[in-house]
Amino acid sequence: MKVAIASDHGGYKLKESLKELLSNDGIEVLDEGCFSTDSVDYPDYAKKVGMDVVSGKAEFGVLICTSGIGMSIAANKVRGIRAAYLFNEDGAKFSRLHNNANVMCIGAKYVSADLALKLARIFFSTEFEGGRHLRRIDKISALETSTAEVDNSK
């Protein structure tokens, strides 16, 4: 399995720890940055990971910032991405089971490296349930095109 990972400066230390832990689990990790604690803009990294996932370069994505919220908002702007903000094991399970999420977002302020690894293991190993949930995923995908057609000139 190949996973794209990125962070902003607030998530850098957790990204580095999680990257090592995932590699120890035998997961190939594609590090898209950032590469220090120098201030950067998180949407740039959310886009990189999102594009890796939608292009098939990576099976899943992991994004980390201080809260996890900004990365989640930014990643969900990439067509084809269903990014889930995760902070507990139940959320990791259901984000995949019911929502077929393909990017997990976590906040370094709230999630330890050990918990991040637990969340990632659950996220990567849980299969999408399909069934009635597929109809809902299709409606989410339809929003990506229908909302782009809104005329804001009025």
C-alpha positions as CSV (number, residue, x, y, z in Angstrom):
1,M,0.0,0.0,0.0
2,K,1.2,3.5,-0.8
3,V,0.1,6.5,1.3
4,A,0.7,10.2,0.6
5,I,1.3,12.2,3.7
6,A,1.8,15.9,4.3
7,S,1.6,18.5,7.0
8,D,2.0,22.2,7.6
9,H,4.5,23.5,10.1
10,G,2.1,22.8,13.0
11,G,1.8,19.2,12.1
12,Y,5.4,18.6,11.0
13,K,6.6,16.8,14.1
14,L,3.6,14.4,14.2
15,K,4.0,13.8,10.4
16,E,7.6,12.8,10.9
17,S,6.7,10.4,13.7
18,L,3.7,8.9,11.9
19,K,5.7,8.5,8.7
20,E,8.3,6.4,10.6
21,L,5.6,4.3,12.3
22,L,3.8,3.7,9.0
23,S,7.0,2.7,7.3
24,N,7.6,0.2,10.2
25,D,4.2,-1.3,9.4
26,G,5.4,-1.9,5.8
27,I,3.5,0.9,4.2
28,E,5.2,2.9,1.5
29,V,5.0,6.5,2.4
30,L,5.2,9.4,-0.1
31,D,6.2,12.5,1.9
32,E,4.8,15.6,0.2
33,G,6.1,18.0,2.8
34,C,6.4,20.2,4.6
35,F,10.0,19.6,5.6
36,S,10.5,21.8,8.6
37,T,8.7,23.9,11.2
38,D,9.0,27.0,9.1
39,S,5.6,28.6,8.4
40,V,3.8,27.3,5.3
41,D,0.3,27.4,3.9
42,Y,-1.7,24.2,4.5
43,P,-3.8,24.3,1.4
44,D,-0.7,23.8,-0.8
45,Y,-0.1,20.5,1.0
46,A,-3.7,19.4,1.0
47,K,-3.7,19.9,-2.8
48,K,-0.6,17.8,-3.3
49,V,-1.9,14.9,-1.3
50,G,-5.4,15.2,-2.8
51,M,-3.9,15.1,-6.3
52,D,-1.8,12.0,-5.4
53,V,-4.9,10.2,-4.3
54,V,-7.2,11.1,-7.2
55,S,-4.5,10.3,-9.7
56,G,-3.9,6.9,-8.2
57,K,-0.3,7.7,-7.2
58,A,-1.3,6.9,-3.6
59,E,-4.2,4.7,-2.3
60,F,-4.9,7.0,0.7
61,G,-3.8,10.3,2.0
62,V,-2.9,11.6,5.5
63,L,-2.9,15.3,6.3
64,I,-1.8,16.9,9.5
65,C,-2.0,20.5,10.8
66,T,-2.4,21.9,14.3
67,S,-6.1,21.3,14.5
68,G,-6.7,19.1,11.5
69,I,-9.7,21.2,10.5
70,G,-8.0,23.5,7.9
71,M,-6.5,20.5,6.1
72,S,-9.9,18.8,6.0
73,I,-11.6,21.8,4.6
74,A,-8.8,22.4,1.9
75,A,-8.6,18.7,1.0
76,N,-12.3,18.5,0.4
77,K,-12.1,21.1,-2.3
78,V,-10.1,18.7,-4.5
79,R,-12.6,16.9,-6.8
80,G,-12.7,13.2,-5.9
81,I,-11.5,13.6,-2.3
82,R,-13.5,12.7,0.7
83,A,-11.4,13.9,3.6
84,A,-12.4,13.0,7.1
85,Y,-11.4,14.8,10.2
86,L,-10.4,12.1,12.7
87,F,-9.8,12.2,16.4
88,N,-11.1,8.8,17.6
89,E,-11.1,5.1,16.5
90,D,-14.9,5.0,15.8
91,G,-14.6,7.9,13.4
92,A,-11.8,6.3,11.6
93,K,-13.9,3.2,11.1
94,F,-17.1,4.9,10.0
95,S,-15.4,7.4,7.7
96,R,-14.3,4.4,5.6
97,L,-17.3,2.1,6.2
98,H,-20.0,4.6,5.4
99,N,-18.3,7.5,3.7
100,N,-15.6,5.8,1.7
101,A,-13.2,8.5,2.8
102,N,-9.8,8.5,1.0
103,V,-7.9,11.1,3.1
104,M,-7.7,11.2,6.8
105,C,-7.0,14.6,8.6
106,I,-5.7,14.8,12.1
107,G,-4.7,17.6,14.5
108,A,-1.3,17.5,16.1
109,K,-2.7,19.5,19.0
110,Y,-5.1,16.7,19.9
111,V,-3.7,13.4,18.5
112,S,-0.6,11.6,19.7
113,A,1.6,9.6,17.4
114,D,0.3,6.4,19.0
115,L,-3.3,7.4,18.4
116,A,-2.5,8.6,14.9
117,L,-1.1,5.2,14.1
118,K,-4.2,3.4,15.5
119,L,-6.4,5.7,13.4
120,A,-4.4,5.1,10.3
121,R,-4.4,1.3,10.8
122,I,-8.2,1.3,11.1
123,F,-8.7,3.8,8.3
124,F,-6.5,1.8,5.8
125,S,-7.9,-1.6,6.7
126,T,-11.6,-0.8,6.8
127,E,-13.5,-1.5,3.6
128,F,-16.3,0.6,2.3
129,E,-19.6,-1.1,3.0
130,G,-21.3,0.1,-0.2
131,G,-25.1,-0.6,-0.4
132,R,-27.2,2.3,0.7
133,H,-24.0,4.3,1.4
134,L,-23.0,4.3,-2.3
135,R,-26.1,6.3,-3.2
136,R,-25.0,8.9,-0.7
137,I,-21.4,9.0,-2.0
138,D,-22.8,9.5,-5.5
139,K,-24.8,12.5,-4.3
140,I,-21.6,13.9,-2.6
141,S,-19.8,13.5,-5.9
142,A,-22.6,15.2,-7.8
143,L,-22.2,18.2,-5.5
144,E,-18.7,18.8,-6.9
145,T,-20.1,19.7,-10.3
146,S,-23.5,21.1,-9.5
147,T,-22.2,23.7,-7.1
148,A,-19.7,24.9,-9.6
149,E,-22.5,26.0,-11.8
150,V,-23.9,28.5,-9.3
151,D,-24.2,32.0,-10.8
152,N,-23.0,34.5,-8.2
153,S,-23.4,37.6,-10.4
154,K,-26.8,38.5,-9.0
